[in-house]
Amino acid sequence: MELQEINCVLLDKDGVLINGNTVLPGAREFVEQARSNSMPTTILSNTSRLTGPALARVIREKIGVSDLKDEEVVTAVDVTMQYLREHPSRECPEDVRLHVVGEEGFIEAMQDAGFTVVNDQWKQGNWQVLPTDVVNGLDTHSTYEKLAPPWNAVRLGARLISVNSDRSYRSASGAELPAAGAQLAYLATAKEDGRPDIVLGKPHVAIAEVALKRMQMTPESARIAVIGDNIREDMGLATQLHDAGWKAEGWMMLTGVTTKDQCNRFPISRVFMDLRETMNALFSQR
């Protein structure tokens, strides 16, 4: 696609807008330019810790864009909750019982959203009340003992849903550590086919389609730039959108986890040093 054809943006957060506690070059200016140029833009995040409104508050404070709306941020948690509501594992929603793999914020968010969480029903190596679904999110304090209950629930027939399939994440010290995808690989061994029932975050199209619907885009009207720093998640999302009938390009930022050398090994539409360079290319002729 020509740059002038782009009419909406799906924008990654980590490694594009913010890296750890550091606001990256062009972050605030890009969001402001997108608004002043009437470019529909939604920030997508694979986080399993925060809902969209909670993450929007963080971004507003971090990058100083006070008018960023809650609905302009979509996280994998939002899409997971939507999926559970639209595709309950039981005819009566009140019969749905979740074991949530994740940290306290994620577990509390699921409870606050009205879901019944039965993590406390695993006692002495057995389920007193069997979960209908296991929902997997990142737990940075995961242990064998903590994964044994959901593994057994899946073995006994619970549906296995994962917020994302991220293989790794970078700690504050820069170390690369196993993420929710590593936990998912472990839990999936409890299934006969070794596969989860569904994964909802990037690179899967479900998270993007929620954002595109909010922006009132259709496969016929949308010309999408997927901007991110991760080959598998962000560029993979662009590819999966294209395969699903959307017109989408992947734009790589070199401010995160991917190097320029790595970009040369994959079919990436455009590569930019940072959001300032992206902003100049996207908005200079509008």
N, C-alpha and C positions, 0 to 999 in steps of 0.2 A: 504494500500500500504506500501511497504518497503520504508525506507527513500531514499535508493539508486535509487528508481524508479522515484522520483520526477524530472521532467525536465523543470518546469517553475513555477514562483511565481507571485501571485497577492498580492500586499503588500499595506496595509492600511497606511495612513499618521498619522492622529490624534490618539494619544494614543499608537502609535507604533514607529514611527520615531520621532515625536514631540508632546509635550503636552503643549499647550499654547505657551509660548515663550521658553520653555525648550527642548533642544535636548535630547532625551532619550538614555540610555546606549546601545551601539552597533549599533546605527543608521548609522553612516558613515561607520563603518567597515563592516556591513552587505552588504551595496550597493557595496562596493569595492570588497568584497569576491564573491558576485554574479557575478560581471564582470570578475574577475580573474579566476573563475571556469566555465565561459561560461554558466551561468545559466540565461536564459531569465527571466527578472523581469520587471514588470510594476507596478507603484504606482497608486492605484485607490483612488479617493476621491469623496465623495458625496456632496462636496461644491457646492453651487449655486451662489458663488461670483466670482470664477475665472475659466478661461479656463485652459486646460492642460499646454500650454506654459507659461502662467502667473504664475501658481502654481509651475512649474519646476524652474522658476527663484527664487521663494521664497525658495524652498527646497535647491537649489544649495548654496544660501547665508547662510541658517540656518545651514545645516549640513556639509558644506564644501566639497561637491563633485562637482567639477567644470565640470566634463565630463558627468554629467547626461543630457541626450538628452530630448528635448521637447516631442518627441514621446513616451518617456518612462513614461509619466504621462498622465493619462486619468481622466477627471472629469465628473461629471454628466452634467455639462454645455455643454461639447463637445458632449456628446451623445444626449442631447436634441436638439442641433443645427442640428446634423446629421439626427435625426428622422424627424425634420420639413422639411429638404430638401428632404429626401427620401420619405416621406409620407405627402405631402402637403394636406391641407384640401380643396383646390380648384384646378381645372385642370390647371389654369394659376397661376404660383407662384406669379406673381405680384398682384394677388387679395387676397393674404394671408395677414391678418392684425392681429397683436398681441396686447393683453393687457398683459403686463409683471408685475407679482407680485414679488417684490423683491427690493433690494437696488440699489443705483445709478450705482454701478459697473456692476451689472448684466444687468440692463436695457441698459447701454451704450455698453456692450459687444454684446448684441443682435442687437443693431443698427449698430455697427461697422461690424458685420457679414453680413449685408445687409438686415436684416428683417425690415419690416415696423411696427413700434410700434405706437399705437394710444391711449396711455394712456390719452392724452390731449383731446380726443373727448368725454369724459363724462362731460356733462355740465347741471347744474340745475336738477340733478336727472335723466337724460336721456342720452342715447348714440346718438350723432349726426351721427357718423359712427360706426356701430356695428363691434366689433372684430370678426374674424373668429375663433380665438383660444385664450384661456387664458393659459398662461404659469406660473406655480406657483413655486416660489423659496422663500427662507427664507427672511423675512423682519423683522428685530429685532425691528422696529418701527411701526409694524402693529397696526391698529386701526379698529374699526367698519366702520368708514367713508372710510378708504382706501380699505377695502374688499367689500364694497357695489357695486362699479362698476364692478369688475370681477364677483361677484356673479350674478349680473343682466345679464351680458353678457352670462354666462353659462345657466342661466334660459331661455334666448332667443335663445339658440341653439349653442353657441360657444363651440368648443371642449375644454375639460379640460385636460391639460397635466401638469404633475408635475415633476420637476427635481429630487425630491426624496420624500420619505414618512417618513423622520426622525421624530420621535415623540418629541425629546427634544435635547438640546445641553447644554453644560456647559459654563457659562460665565467666564470672567477672574477672577471673585471673587469666582468661584466654585459653584455658584447657578445653579440648573437644571431648564431650561426655555423651554417653548414650541417652537418647530421648524416648519419647512415647512409642516410636516405631520399634525400638528394641524390646520394650515391654510387650508390645503387640505381637512380635514374633514369638515370644515365650508363651503368651496366652493362646495363640493360635494353634499351638501343638496339642491343645486339648480337643480340637475339632478333627473329625475324620479326614476332611479334605485339607486341613492345615491353613484355612483361609478365614479371615474375619467376614462377618456378614456384610459390613459396609464400613468404609473409611470416608470421612466427611470433609476434612480440610484440604488445602492445596497439596498436590496438583489436581485433585478431583474437582469436577466442574460444579458440584453442588454449592460450594461457598461462593463461586463467581456468579452463579445464576441468581442467588439471593440478592447480591449487589446489583446486578444488571436489571433485575425486576424493579428494585427500588428506584433506579435511574430511568425507568420506563423505556428500556432498550429491548429490542427484539432481534432475533437472528438476521432479519432483513434490514433493520435500520442501523445496527451497531457496527462501528469500526473501532476496535478495541486495542489500546496499548496496555499490555501487562508489564508493569515496571517493577523489577525486583533484583535481588542480588544472588539468588540461588538457582542453579541450573535445574535441579530436580523439581523443586517446588514451584518456582515462578515461571521459568521457561517451559517446564512441564505442563503447567496450567494453560499457558498459551497454546501449546500443542494439543492438549485435550479439548480445549474450547474449539479449536479449528476442526478437530475430528468430529465434534458434536454439532457442527454446522454453523458455528459463529465465525465471523471474520476477525481474527485476532493476531497480533504480533507480540513477540517477547522482546522487551528492551532490558538489557543487562546493565546494572550499575556496578562499578568497580569499587564501591565504598564498603562492601561487606565481605562475604566469605569466598567469592569467586575472583580468580586472577585473570588477567588478560590472556595469558597462555592457555588457561583452561577453556576460555571462550572460543579459541581457534579450533577446538576439537569437536564443537557442537554447532548445529545450524541455528544460530541466533540472529534475529532480524537486525538489531542495532545494539551497539555497545557504547556506553557513555561513561566518562570519568566520574561524574556526580550529577546531582539534580540541577545544578546551575547550567551545565552544558545541555542537559535534557530540556530544560525550560527555554533556553535560547533557541534550540532547534524546533521545539513544538509550537512556541507562541510568537516567534519573531515575525512571521509572515501572516499573522491573523489580524 
